[in-house]
Structure formats: C-alpha cells, structure tokens
Amino acid sequence: MTPMKFSILTIFPDMFTGFLEHGIIRRAMDRGLIDTGIINIRDHAAGRHRVTDDRPYGGGNGMVMKPEPLAGAIRETVNRYPDALTIHLTPQGRVFDQDTARELTRTDHIVMICGRYEGIDERICETLVDRELSIGDYVLTGGEVAAMVVIDAVTRLLPGALGGDHSADTDSFADQLLAHAQYTRPREFEGKAVPDVLLSGNHREIDRWRTESAMIRTFLKRPDLLTKRLLTDEETQLLKKWHMEIGRIIKNRGTNG
Ligand code: 6GU
C-alpha cells in the first residue's frame, strides 16, 4: 500500500519536527502508513527578503499572506500530485470532527495550507483551495497547530496505525458515544476500588458494564451526542432502567417546599 501523503505548507516548518518525531505519528511514518512533506512557503517568495506578508488593501490591523508565494507553493505540490486535496486551515472552515477525520482517511494526498496573521489573500481561497477546515470556535495564531490536529486524528484511524489488536473502534465518538471509564492497577488507589465486575472475568458482564459506563458518561458530559444518535435495544433498556430509578428517587424524597 502506498502511504497516505500529507504536504504541509507553512512559514514555520520547524513547528512540525517534534510532532512528527514521536509516538504513533512517528511509527506510522516508519511503517509507511503515512508520508509527510513540509514545504516552506518562504522558499517561494521573491526578492532578497523573501517577504510572505503585506498590509491589507483598505487598511486595518495586521498583515495578510501574499498570494504569489502561496500560489507557487501550492502549484508545485499540485502539479506533481494532481489528485491531491487542498485544505486551508482557517477558523472560517467547517468544524473538524471525527466523521470528517474518517472521511479524510479515504484521501490519498492532502495538501494543508497553514495561514498566519489576519489570513491569506482571498484569491488563493477562490482558485487553489478545495476545502476549508477549522478545529473549533476560537482563534489560533496560525493554521499549523490545526494541521497537526487533523493529521493526528486522521493518522490514528489508518489500519495498522495503533498497532497490535488495538483499533479505533472503541474510541470516544466511534459511534457517537464517549468512551467508557478505564482502570489499571492497583486494585485500590487512595481508598477507591476498581469496580468488581472488571475483575470478574465475565466478558458479557464486562461488556454490559462498559456500555452502561459509556452511556452514563455521554448523558452527563455530552447529552447533545445522545440525542443525535440511534439507540440499540440494550441502550434503550439502560435508559429505561435509569428513568425508573430516577423516578423512584424523586418519588421517595418527597418535596421540600
Ligand atoms: Cl484552522 N486556524 C486558525 N488560525 N485559527 C483556528 C483554526 C484554524 N481553527 C480554529 N481556530
């Protein structure tokens, strides 16, 4: 299999070295699951000073990334790989989520354009960008950290990336639920014991406990996820069980005013 390729266009290539040299991303590179290329936008800038930014037409604060160096960097990559998908990382993009990460695993080559300052010249967005992605509703100093977020989330979903029998099937969001609680040794820590069922060796009971843990956590922490989701019979039973228990608690407490 040919590796999935990420070409990263940035004026700060060094920001990516630490990210690419550790953990699962490093291993995915070593195993040939992904390939990354860093293109310094400055290498495509003209003149002795290789300027990549300029003042905005119309006035106002900050600087804008000039179109020519960006166009040069993008075209160099896209001419060599015509099927590449170009993504501009910008707070104006659609918000990146796990479904988008899964969708992007089906792409052979992604070109990531990391903007800085107040943004990039609009004419680049119009002609050389296929898609815009944001990583959330807040503003970063540039697209680099967002590009790392996208590469990280996509890479760990590639078959073989997590190693051994580990798969992404049990991740939070794998099926619109948060992941269940996890415990490791020791059996008792600062007076708190690991739930007995996890030590029972009864895998049916363990699976049931984990389903309930995932459901409760999602209900308490991210109820918005539950309402978007179809429920299995087991999950419907669990919700009914809580519903009855909550009803009993309310009834037995009576009222206080
Ligand atoms: Cl992709 N870029 C910048 N500069 N800020 C962001 C972002 C991206 N996503 C959220 N905030």
Boltz pocket constraint, residues with backbone or C-beta under 6 A from the ligand:
constraints:
  - pocket:
      binder: B
      contacts: [[A, 88], [A, 89], [A, 90], [A, 91], [A, 115], [A, 133], [A, 134], [A, 135], [A, 136], [A, 137], [A, 138], [A, 139], [A, 140], [A, 141], [A, 142], [A, 143], [A, 146], [A, 147]]
      max_distance: 6.0
